[in-house]
């Protein structure tokens, strides 16, 4: 950035966003049930 910069933070939105801290979301096109997807998560990214 160059020149004068002005930044503002909407503290109401910032504080409301904190309610989502630590929550994970999954999007998949698999036919597995949600419990199977979540149960298999620890193994993702590991080579076989």
PQR file of N, CA, C, O and H, with PARSE charges and radii, in Angstrom:
ATOM      1  N   UNK A   1       0.850  -1.165   0.000 -0.4000 1.5000
ATOM      2  CA  UNK A   1       0.000   0.000   0.000 -0.0000 2.0000
ATOM      3  C   UNK A   1       0.895   1.228   0.000  0.5500 1.7000
ATOM      4  O   UNK A   1       1.982   1.247   0.577 -0.5500 1.4000
ATOM      5  N   UNK A   2       0.408   2.204  -0.645 -0.4000 1.5000
ATOM      6  CA  UNK A   2       1.138   3.468  -0.676 -0.0000 2.0000
ATOM      7  C   UNK A   2       0.190   4.600  -0.323  0.5500 1.7000
ATOM      8  O   UNK A   2      -1.021   4.500  -0.523 -0.5500 1.4000
ATOM      9  H   UNK A   2      -0.475   2.189  -1.113  0.4000 1.0000
ATOM     10  N   UNK A   3       0.743   5.659   0.194 -0.4000 1.5000
ATOM     11  CA  UNK A   3      -0.075   6.814   0.530 -0.0000 2.0000
ATOM     12  C   UNK A   3      -0.809   6.626   1.843  0.5500 1.7000
ATOM     13  O   UNK A   3      -0.512   5.722   2.624 -0.5500 1.4000
ATOM     14  H   UNK A   3       1.727   5.741   0.356  0.4000 1.0000
ATOM     15  N   UNK A   4      -1.758   7.491   2.061 -0.4000 1.5000
ATOM     16  CA  UNK A   4      -2.527   7.458   3.305 -0.0000 2.0000
ATOM     17  C   UNK A   4      -3.532   6.320   3.270  0.5500 1.7000
ATOM     18  O   UNK A   4      -4.263   6.149   2.295 -0.5500 1.4000
ATOM     19  H   UNK A   4      -1.999   8.226   1.427  0.4000 1.0000
ATOM     20  N   UNK A   5      -3.560   5.548   4.340 -0.4000 1.5000
ATOM     21  CA  UNK A   5      -4.462   4.404   4.438 -0.0000 2.0000
ATOM     22  C   UNK A   5      -5.282   4.544   5.706  0.5500 1.7000
ATOM     23  O   UNK A   5      -4.751   4.866   6.769 -0.5500 1.4000
ATOM     24  H   UNK A   5      -2.966   5.686   5.132  0.4000 1.0000
ATOM     25  N   UNK A   6      -6.578   4.300   5.586 -0.4000 1.5000
ATOM     26  CA  UNK A   6      -7.458   4.352   6.738 -0.0000 2.0000
ATOM     27  C   UNK A   6      -8.107   2.982   6.908  0.5500 1.7000
ATOM     28  O   UNK A   6      -8.671   2.427   5.965 -0.5500 1.4000
ATOM     29  H   UNK A   6      -7.009   4.039   4.722  0.4000 1.0000
ATOM     30  N   UNK A   7      -8.020   2.456   8.102 -0.4000 1.5000
ATOM     31  CA  UNK A   7      -8.588   1.145   8.384 -0.0000 2.0000
ATOM     32  C   UNK A   7      -9.557   1.280   9.555  0.5500 1.7000
ATOM     33  O   UNK A   7      -9.272   1.961  10.541 -0.5500 1.4000
ATOM     34  H   UNK A   7      -7.562   2.906   8.868  0.4000 1.0000
ATOM     35  N   UNK A   8     -10.698   0.623   9.430 -0.4000 1.5000
ATOM     36  CA  UNK A   8     -11.635   0.599  10.545 -0.0000 2.0000
ATOM     37  C   UNK A   8     -12.133  -0.825  10.729  0.5500 1.7000
ATOM     38  O   UNK A   8     -12.228  -1.590   9.769 -0.5500 1.4000
ATOM     39  H   UNK A   8     -10.930   0.071   8.630  0.4000 1.0000
ATOM     40  N   UNK A   9     -12.445  -1.170  11.951 -0.4000 1.5000
ATOM     41  CA  UNK A   9     -12.940  -2.500  12.280 -0.0000 2.0000
ATOM     42  C   UNK A   9     -14.306  -2.352  12.925  0.5500 1.7000
ATOM     43  O   UNK A   9     -14.481  -1.613  13.894 -0.5500 1.4000
ATOM     44  H   UNK A   9     -12.368  -0.549  12.731  0.4000 1.0000
ATOM     45  N   UNK A  10     -15.273  -3.072  12.365 -0.4000 1.5000
ATOM     46  CA  UNK A  10     -16.616  -3.105  12.944 -0.0000 2.0000
ATOM     47  C   UNK A  10     -16.558  -4.075  14.119  0.5500 1.7000
ATOM     48  O   UNK A  10     -16.640  -5.287  13.922 -0.5500 1.4000
ATOM     49  H   UNK A  10     -15.132  -3.671  11.577  0.4000 1.0000
ATOM     50  N   UNK A  11     -16.420  -3.562  15.329 -0.4000 1.5000
ATOM     51  CA  UNK A  11     -16.232  -4.400  16.506 -0.0000 2.0000
ATOM     52  C   UNK A  11     -17.424  -5.315  16.787  0.5500 1.7000
ATOM     53  O   UNK A  11     -17.248  -6.395  17.351 -0.5500 1.4000
ATOM     54  H   UNK A  11     -16.354  -2.577  15.489  0.4000 1.0000
ATOM     55  N   UNK A  12     -18.625  -4.905  16.406 -0.4000 1.5000
ATOM     56  CA  UNK A  12     -19.794  -5.768  16.587 -0.0000 2.0000
ATOM     57  C   UNK A  12     -19.644  -7.023  15.750  0.5500 1.7000
ATOM     58  O   UNK A  12     -19.882  -8.128  16.239 -0.5500 1.4000
ATOM     59  H   UNK A  12     -18.769  -4.028  15.948  0.4000 1.0000
ATOM     60  N   UNK A  13     -19.248  -6.864  14.479 -0.4000 1.5000
ATOM     61  CA  UNK A  13     -19.035  -8.021  13.606 -0.0000 2.0000
ATOM     62  C   UNK A  13     -17.832  -8.837  14.071  0.5500 1.7000
ATOM     63  O   UNK A  13     -17.866 -10.067  14.037 -0.5500 1.4000
ATOM     64  H   UNK A  13     -19.055  -5.967  14.082  0.4000 1.0000
ATOM     65  N   UNK A  14     -16.788  -8.173  14.497 -0.4000 1.5000
ATOM     66  CA  UNK A  14     -15.587  -8.842  14.979 -0.0000 2.0000
ATOM     67  C   UNK A  14     -15.916  -9.734  16.174  0.5500 1.7000
ATOM     68  O   UNK A  14     -15.482 -10.885  16.226 -0.5500 1.4000
ATOM     69  H   UNK A  14     -16.760  -7.173  14.525  0.4000 1.0000
ATOM     70  N   UNK A  15     -16.667  -9.222  17.116 -0.4000 1.5000
ATOM     71  CA  UNK A  15     -17.029  -9.984  18.302 -0.0000 2.0000
ATOM     72  C   UNK A  15     -18.004 -11.120  17.966  0.5500 1.7000
ATOM     73  O   UNK A  15     -17.910 -12.202  18.545 -0.5500 1.4000
ATOM     74  H   UNK A  15     -17.020  -8.287  17.074  0.4000 1.0000
ATOM     75  N   UNK A  16     -18.933 -10.884  17.041 -0.4000 1.5000
ATOM     76  CA  UNK A  16     -19.879 -11.925  16.638 -0.0000 2.0000
ATOM     77  C   UNK A  16     -19.143 -13.070  15.946  0.5500 1.7000
ATOM     78  O   UNK A  16     -19.524 -14.231  16.098 -0.5500 1.4000
ATOM     79  H   UNK A  16     -19.009 -10.005  16.571  0.4000 1.0000
ATOM     80  N   UNK A  17     -18.105 -12.757  15.198 -0.4000 1.5000
ATOM     81  CA  UNK A  17     -17.324 -13.769  14.492 -0.0000 2.0000
ATOM     82  C   UNK A  17     -16.629 -14.719  15.467  0.5500 1.7000
ATOM     83  O   UNK A  17     -16.391 -15.877  15.125 -0.5500 1.4000
ATOM     84  H   UNK A  17     -17.795 -11.814  15.075  0.4000 1.0000
ATOM     85  N   UNK A  18     -16.304 -14.261  16.651 -0.4000 1.5000
ATOM     86  CA  UNK A  18     -15.616 -15.090  17.640 -0.0000 2.0000
ATOM     87  C   UNK A  18     -16.436 -16.321  18.024  0.5500 1.7000
ATOM     88  O   UNK A  18     -15.873 -17.315  18.483 -0.5500 1.4000
ATOM     89  H   UNK A  18     -16.497 -13.320  16.929  0.4000 1.0000
ATOM     90  N   UNK A  19     -17.739 -16.271  17.847 -0.4000 1.5000
ATOM     91  CA  UNK A  19     -18.590 -17.415  18.169 -0.0000 2.0000
ATOM     92  C   UNK A  19     -18.251 -18.626  17.300  0.5500 1.7000
ATOM     93  O   UNK A  19     -18.550 -19.759  17.676 -0.5500 1.4000
ATOM     94  H   UNK A  19     -18.196 -15.464  17.475  0.4000 1.0000
ATOM     95  N   UNK A  20     -17.632 -18.396  16.146 -0.4000 1.5000
ATOM     96  CA  UNK A  20     -17.298 -19.466  15.211 -0.0000 2.0000
ATOM     97  C   UNK A  20     -15.864 -19.968  15.374  0.5500 1.7000
ATOM     98  O   UNK A  20     -15.464 -20.887  14.660 -0.5500 1.4000
ATOM     99  H   UNK A  20     -17.389 -17.476  15.841  0.4000 1.0000
ATOM    100  N   UNK A  21     -15.090 -19.405  16.274 -0.4000 1.5000
ATOM    101  CA  UNK A  21     -13.700 -19.827  16.472 -0.0000 2.0000
ATOM    102  C   UNK A  21     -13.643 -21.301  16.837  0.5500 1.7000
ATOM    103  O   UNK A  21     -14.358 -21.756  17.730 -0.5500 1.4000
ATOM    104  H   UNK A  21     -15.415 -18.658  16.855  0.4000 1.0000
ATOM    105  N   UNK A  22     -12.793 -22.043  16.146 -0.4000 1.5000
ATOM    106  CA  UNK A  22     -12.583 -23.452  16.448 -0.0000 2.0000
ATOM    107  C   UNK A  22     -13.556 -24.405  15.789  0.5500 1.7000
ATOM    108  O   UNK A  22     -13.424 -25.619  15.947 -0.5500 1.4000
ATOM    109  H   UNK A  22     -12.213 -21.674  15.420  0.4000 1.0000
ATOM    110  N   UNK A  23     -14.530 -23.895  15.056 -0.4000 1.5000
ATOM    111  CA  UNK A  23     -15.508 -24.766  14.403 -0.0000 2.0000
ATOM    112  C   UNK A  23     -14.962 -25.187  13.043  0.5500 1.7000
ATOM    113  O   UNK A  23     -14.444 -24.362  12.291 -0.5500 1.4000
ATOM    114  H   UNK A  23     -14.637 -22.909  14.927  0.4000 1.0000
ATOM    115  N   UNK A  24     -15.083 -26.469  12.735 -0.4000 1.5000
ATOM    116  CA  UNK A  24     -14.636 -26.998  11.452 -0.0000 2.0000
ATOM    117  C   UNK A  24     -15.850 -27.240  10.560  0.5500 1.7000
ATOM    118  O   UNK A  24     -16.949 -27.512  11.042 -0.5500 1.4000
ATOM    119  H   UNK A  24     -15.504 -27.139  13.346  0.4000 1.0000
ATOM    120  N   UNK A  25     -15.634 -27.138   9.273 -0.4000 1.5000
ATOM    121  CA  UNK A  25     -16.677 -27.470   8.314 -0.0000 2.0000
ATOM    122  C   UNK A  25     -16.133 -28.432   7.285  0.5500 1.7000
ATOM    123  O   UNK A  25     -14.947 -28.386   6.958 -0.5500 1.4000
ATOM    124  H   UNK A  25     -14.741 -26.917   8.881  0.4000 1.0000
ATOM    125  N   UNK A  26     -16.970 -29.290   6.777 -0.4000 1.5000
ATOM    126  CA  UNK A  26     -16.573 -30.266   5.777 -0.0000 2.0000
ATOM    127  C   UNK A  26     -17.495 -30.143   4.573  0.5500 1.7000
ATOM    128  O   UNK A  26     -18.713 -30.043   4.719 -0.5500 1.4000
ATOM    129  H   UNK A  26     -17.933 -29.327   7.043  0.4000 1.0000
ATOM    130  N   UNK A  27     -16.905 -30.151   3.388 -0.4000 1.5000
ATOM    131  CA  UNK A  27     -17.671 -30.212   2.149 -0.0000 2.0000
ATOM    132  C   UNK A  27     -17.103 -31.386   1.370  0.5500 1.7000
ATOM    133  O   UNK A  27     -15.895 -31.464   1.149 -0.5500 1.4000
ATOM    134  H   UNK A  27     -15.915 -30.232   3.269  0.4000 1.0000
ATOM    135  N   UNK A  28     -17.968 -32.293   0.956 -0.4000 1.5000
ATOM    136  CA  UNK A  28     -17.489 -33.483   0.256 -0.0000 2.0000
ATOM    137  C   UNK A  28     -18.518 -33.933  -0.773  0.5500 1.7000
ATOM    138  O   UNK A  28     -19.706 -33.631  -0.667 -0.5500 1.4000
ATOM    139  H   UNK A  28     -18.950 -32.229   1.135  0.4000 1.0000
ATOM    140  N   UNK A  29     -18.031 -34.660  -1.766 -0.4000 1.5000
ATOM    141  CA  UNK A  29     -18.943 -35.229  -2.759 -0.0000 2.0000
ATOM    142  C   UNK A  29     -19.010 -36.755  -2.600  0.5500 1.7000
ATOM    143  O   UNK A  29     -19.473 -37.449  -3.504 -0.5500 1.4000
ATOM    144  H   UNK A  29     -17.066 -34.906  -1.852  0.4000 1.0000
ATOM    145  N   UNK A  30     -18.560 -37.266  -1.482 -0.4000 1.5000
ATOM    146  CA  UNK A  30     -18.570 -38.699  -1.226 -0.0000 2.0000
ATOM    147  C   UNK A  30     -19.967 -39.188  -0.866  0.5500 1.7000
ATOM    148  O   UNK A  30     -20.833 -38.401  -0.483 -0.5500 1.4000
ATOM    149  H   UNK A  30     -18.184 -36.702  -0.747  0.4000 1.0000
ATOM    150  N   UNK A  31     -20.171 -40.470  -0.993 -0.4000 1.5000
ATOM    151  CA  UNK A  31     -21.435 -41.069  -0.592 -0.0000 2.0000
ATOM    152  C   UNK A  31     -21.436 -41.507   0.861  0.5500 1.7000
ATOM    153  O   UNK A  31     -22.409 -42.090   1.340 -0.5500 1.4000
ATOM    154  H   UNK A  31     -19.468 -41.109  -1.304  0.4000 1.0000
ATOM    155  N   UNK A  32     -20.330 -41.223   1.573 -0.4000 1.5000
ATOM    156  CA  UNK A  32     -20.237 -41.611   2.979 -0.0000 2.0000
ATOM    157  C   UNK A  32     -21.200 -40.799   3.839  0.5500 1.7000
ATOM    158  O   UNK A  32     -21.575 -39.677   3.499 -0.5500 1.4000
ATOM    159  H   UNK A  32     -19.539 -40.750   1.184  0.4000 1.0000
ATOM    160  N   UNK A  33     -21.585 -41.393   4.953 -0.4000 1.5000
ATOM    161  CA  UNK A  33     -22.417 -40.655   5.905 -0.0000 2.0000
ATOM    162  C   UNK A  33     -21.566 -39.591   6.584  0.5500 1.7000
ATOM    163  O   UNK A  33     -20.338 -39.649   6.535 -0.5500 1.4000
ATOM    164  H   UNK A  33     -21.280 -42.304   5.230  0.4000 1.0000
ATOM    165  N   UNK A  34     -22.213 -38.625   7.213 -0.4000 1.5000
ATOM    166  CA  UNK A  34     -21.456 -37.567   7.905 -0.0000 2.0000
ATOM    167  C   UNK A  34     -20.577 -38.156   9.000  0.5500 1.7000
ATOM    168  O   UNK A  34     -19.461 -37.685   9.220 -0.5500 1.4000
ATOM    169  H   UNK A  34     -23.211 -38.578   7.253  0.4000 1.0000
ATOM    170  N   UNK A  35     -21.074 -39.183   9.688 -0.4000 1.5000
ATOM    171  CA  UNK A  35     -20.276 -39.802  10.752 -0.0000 2.0000
ATOM    172  C   UNK A  35     -19.037 -40.502  10.185  0.5500 1.7000
ATOM    173  O   UNK A  35     -17.971 -40.466  10.800 -0.5500 1.4000
ATOM    174  H   UNK A  35     -21.981 -39.565   9.509  0.4000 1.0000
ATOM    175  N   UNK A  36     -19.170 -41.138   9.016 -0.4000 1.5000
ATOM    176  CA  UNK A  36     -18.020 -41.788   8.389 -0.0000 2.0000
ATOM    177  C   UNK A  36     -17.000 -40.761   7.909  0.5500 1.7000
ATOM    178  O   UNK A  36     -15.795 -40.976   8.038 -0.5500 1.4000
ATOM    179  H   UNK A  36     -20.036 -41.167   8.516  0.4000 1.0000
ATOM    180  N   UNK A  37     -17.470 -39.662   7.365 -0.4000 1.5000
ATOM    181  CA  UNK A  37     -16.558 -38.608   6.917 -0.0000 2.0000
ATOM    182  C   UNK A  37     -15.767 -38.071   8.101  0.5500 1.7000
ATOM    183  O   UNK A  37     -14.542 -37.971   8.037 -0.5500 1.4000
ATOM    184  H   UNK A  37     -18.449 -39.488   7.260  0.4000 1.0000
ATOM    185  N   UNK A  38     -16.458 -37.727   9.174 -0.4000 1.5000
ATOM    186  CA  UNK A  38     -15.790 -37.189  10.360 -0.0000 2.0000
ATOM    187  C   UNK A  38     -14.872 -38.239  10.982  0.5500 1.7000
ATOM    188  O   UNK A  38     -13.777 -37.910  11.437 -0.5500 1.4000
ATOM    189  H   UNK A  38     -17.453 -37.808   9.226  0.4000 1.0000
ATOM    190  N   UNK A  39     -15.303 -39.485  11.006 -0.4000 1.5000
ATOM    191  CA  UNK A  39     -14.497 -40.562  11.574 -0.0000 2.0000
ATOM    192  C   UNK A  39     -13.218 -40.834  10.797  0.5500 1.7000
ATOM    193  O   UNK A  39     -12.221 -41.279  11.366 -0.5500 1.4000
ATOM    194  H   UNK A  39     -16.192 -39.752  10.636  0.4000 1.0000
ATOM    195  N   UNK A  40     -13.250 -40.564   9.488 -0.4000 1.5000
ATOM    196  CA  UNK A  40     -12.072 -40.793   8.651 -0.0000 2.0000
ATOM    197  C   UNK A  40     -11.149 -39.593   8.582  0.5500 1.7000
ATOM    198  O   UNK A  40     -10.059 -39.696   8.019 -0.5500 1.4000
ATOM    199  H   UNK A  40     -14.060 -40.203   9.026  0.4000 1.0000
ATOM    200  N   UNK A  41     -11.545 -38.469   9.132 -0.4000 1.5000
ATOM    201  CA  UNK A  41     -10.769 -37.234   9.033 -0.0000 2.0000
ATOM    202  C   UNK A  41      -9.322 -37.382   9.496  0.5500 1.7000
ATOM    203  O   UNK A  41      -8.427 -36.884   8.813 -0.5500 1.4000
ATOM    204  H   UNK A  41     -12.430 -38.385   9.590  0.4000 1.0000
ATOM    205  N   UNK A  42      -9.046 -38.052  10.636 -0.4000 1.5000
ATOM    206  CA  UNK A  42      -7.647 -38.120  11.093 -0.0000 2.0000
ATOM    207  C   UNK A  42      -6.706 -38.771  10.069  0.5500 1.7000
ATOM    208  O   UNK A  42      -5.504 -38.508  10.096 -0.5500 1.4000
ATOM    209  H   UNK A  42      -9.773 -38.456  11.191  0.4000 1.0000
ATOM    210  N   UNK A  43      -7.217 -39.596   9.190 -0.4000 1.5000
ATOM    211  CA  UNK A  43      -6.373 -40.279   8.216 -0.0000 2.0000
ATOM    212  C   UNK A  43      -6.157 -39.507   6.922  0.5500 1.7000
ATOM    213  O   UNK A  43      -5.357 -39.926   6.086 -0.5500 1.4000
ATOM    214  H   UNK A  43      -8.194 -39.810   9.169  0.4000 1.0000
ATOM    215  N   UNK A  44      -6.842 -38.406   6.740 -0.4000 1.5000
ATOM    216  CA  UNK A  44      -6.709 -37.634   5.497 -0.0000 2.0000
ATOM    217  C   UNK A  44      -5.293 -37.117   5.352  0.5500 1.7000
ATOM    218  O   UNK A  44      -4.694 -36.651   6.320 -0.5500 1.4000
ATOM    219  H   UNK A  44      -7.493 -38.065   7.419  0.4000 1.0000
ATOM    220  N   UNK A  45      -4.779 -37.195   4.196 -0.4000 1.5000
ATOM    221  CA  UNK A  45      -3.461 -36.646   3.913 -0.0000 2.0000
ATOM    222  C   UNK A  45      -2.326 -37.596   4.240  0.5500 1.7000
ATOM    223  O   UNK A  45      -1.164 -37.276   3.992 -0.5500 1.4000
ATOM    224  H   UNK A  45      -5.266 -37.574   3.409  0.4000 1.0000
ATOM    225  N   UNK A  46      -2.637 -38.746   4.787 -0.4000 1.5000
ATOM    226  CA  UNK A  46      -1.592 -39.711   5.083 -0.0000 2.0000
ATOM    227  C   UNK A  46      -1.427 -40.648   3.883  0.5500 1.7000
ATOM    228  O   UNK A  46      -2.407 -41.131   3.317 -0.5500 1.4000
ATOM    229  H   UNK A  46      -3.581 -39.006   4.989  0.4000 1.0000
ATOM    230  N   UNK A  47      -0.189 -40.890   3.515 -0.4000 1.5000
ATOM    231  CA  UNK A  47       0.056 -41.784   2.391 -0.0000 2.0000
ATOM    232  C   UNK A  47      -0.184 -43.225   2.826  0.5500 1.7000
ATOM    233  O   UNK A  47       0.006 -43.583   3.989 -0.5500 1.4000
ATOM    234  H   UNK A  47       0.607 -40.498   3.975  0.4000 1.0000
ATOM    235  N   UNK A  48      -0.600 -44.033   1.873 -0.4000 1.5000
ATOM    236  CA  UNK A  48      -0.908 -45.440   2.179 -0.0000 2.0000
ATOM    237  C   UNK A  48       0.273 -46.319   1.923  0.5500 1.7000
ATOM    238  O   UNK A  48       0.196 -47.531   2.125 -0.5500 1.4000
ATOM    239  H   UNK A  48      -0.754 -43.743   0.929  0.4000 1.0000
TER
END
